[in-house]
Amino acid sequence: MQTVQTIDELKNILEAHKEKTIGFVPTMGYLHEGHQALLNIARKENDLIVASIFVNPAQFGPNEDLDRYPRDIERDTKIAQEAGVDILFTPTPEEMYPFESGISIQVGELSKQLCGESRPGHFDGVLKVITKLFNLVQPTNAYFGQKDAQQLAIIETFVSAYNFPVQIVRVPTVREADGLAKSSRNVFLSEQERKEAIHLYKALTLATDIWKESRNMEEAIGVGKAYINEHTSGKIDYFKALTYPALLPVSEPASHLLFATAVFFEKARLIDNILMDVEEV
């Protein structure tokens, strides 16, 4: 595995692999089994695997956890190598953003729901770094986890709308044995909060089951919220159902529905979701 920190190094190495299929896994590091699942699938489907580790300051607000975001580059490098990564790109913020262009990408309506509602500008920052990374790596396939469903919907829509020559591969959420979605932020949970956190997925499952049986969305959402309030000390940021990938209110028939929640604990904000194919229900 080659580890590079500069854009010029990355471009020089990739120049020799133009004829190969490239699988790309962009991450912010502190890799866990969820990232490993992305890397494993990418390894099976491509000739060359590129992964990036970059804690992107553009997607953090002024009161968010940029400085606290967990980092362990030595551990991450080992995990990436064991997963079969060929090129690991680990740039600094100065390398990625050497000057302020004054040009911005604005997500618009897709960013006004779910996480975007309480994190203004977050997804603008996501598309800023994704655009740069896609232009640099020029991947055949790029792999994203379903756990970050709003991010996934935005990237899928962005790539389709602006004709990026890359296939977005959607990978199911990887969970702990008790159902908790794998996340780098789980390390910030107290022992008691860790026990409570499993109830986010249970609440989502309960809500989807109720909707399947009754088609009563108001009841399904109400029961899901009540379950989280009863079984956790966390504060609900949102608990919603939307169409996917348009992320619109469920007022008309849709082929896919996203049940999603975010809950604030003392030192961590956890998200989880269930993406449902309505035609299979």
C-alpha angles and dihedrals in degrees: 000000000000118000116202133178104186133070092229092055091049094049093047093052095045091050088073092054102052094126095052130090109248124210114199129198113184114197141165090225133240085111122211137172091288091061090043090056089055091048093046093053091045090051092055095048105042144050095226130029123208121184127181130205112197128143096214112217091193092073097051122088124221093264098040132103104267094130092042096047106122117255132183110156095175092055092043092051091053093049092048092050092049090050091057101254111168099194125024114194114200108170127174121237088253090056094049096041107027093161139009108256096188088227118118138184114224119199096200123188096004089063096053096078134067113348093003091062092066096028106055112193094014097114092041085061092047092055091045093060095036091054091052094045094047090050092050100043098031091202127196090214131015122199126217132172122241091226089082090052098162091049089048093050091049094048092046091050093044093050092047096045095048099037099240107182094235135100114229110218115204114213122195120247115272113224141194116249089266094052102261111142113245111252138162088229094061088088089071094062120104118233091261093045090051089058091048095046093074088071093071091072092040090054091050091049091049092050094049092048091052092048092050090053101040107016084221104136095181091056093045094052093044093052091047093052093046091051093054092046091050098045104036141047090221127113116238114236091182142338110188147148119221138166115265132262094358091055093216128149113275098252099124134037113284134182094225132031127195119209106193140171140182123195130189117222123180097278104006140053111210127197131194139163148177118223110205130198100217093199090062094052 
